[in-house]
Amino acid sequence: MKQIRDVLQSTTLRIAPIILSCFIVTSAIKAVPLHVHEPLQEQLQTHEKTITLGIHEETDPNILSFVQRAFDIALINVIFKKMPAERSLIESAQGRLDGELQRIPQAVRSYPTLIPINVPVSNQGYWVWVNKDVQCPSSEVKLRQLKPIGVLGIRYFEYIYQNSLAGFIEAPSIASAAEMLARRRGDYTVAPDFLGQMYASQERFAFKTCFDKPFLTVTTYTYLHEKNIDIIETLESAYRQARNEKTNKLKAVPK
């Protein structure tokens, strides 16, 4: 019996430090607060889908802001890619781009693969612009006798070309059209107010508008390639919400 008692005492002395260590470690673990991390998707605030839209070299910043807001509402990333207007339209129709930011319906009639988001992105007046030292025509009838400068791939110019009795010049870009007008290659161009003002403010250009109202009023839409048809409805809802937000902000501005 004494021999058994001695063995038990010896074993107890050997395992006691081990038990004590386990107790200390377990207590320490219990004392450390556990942090449960939120899902990574929620932390990063990123969106699974990204859409690349072709845009003109000079696009109204207000339109870019509006479309960006709409895509944020829809939880879809959007990338604006500056390209020549004609090339952008073709690449969107082929599905190499996801779509076009701002086009008139007439521009896409020949491209059945492009589907509109049926909420306008803009409804802008387009003015006749001439060099400042040139006398404006007295009427739109007289304007037909002058030669317009248009831009390849921007389709509202097709109406202006048809209206001209003096032929027309087609520039490869908006910047080129401004340069051609300054060099008297043609008599006038037609552009939205923000664009004309931007070029008129530059030292090498001296432009002014003619007539007391815009020559054209143009309504434009965003078009997506048919491969993105699954998000059209979502984006139409987001565009309407973004438009309502914009309207409410304008109403809130003191008059």
Secondary structure, DSSP 8 states (H G I E B T S, - for coil): -HHHHHHHHHHHHHHHHHHHHHHHHHHHHHHS-------HHHHHT--S-EEEEEE-SS--HHHHHHHHHHHHHTT-EEEEEE--HHHHHHHHHHTSSSEEEEE-GGGGTT-TTEEEEEEEEEEEEEEEEEETTS---SSHHHHTTS-BEEETT-THHHHHHHH-SS--EEESSHHHHHHHHHTTSSSBEEEEHHHHHHHHTSTT--EEEESSS-SEEEEEEEEEEGGGGGGHHHHHHHHHHHHHHHHHHHHHS--
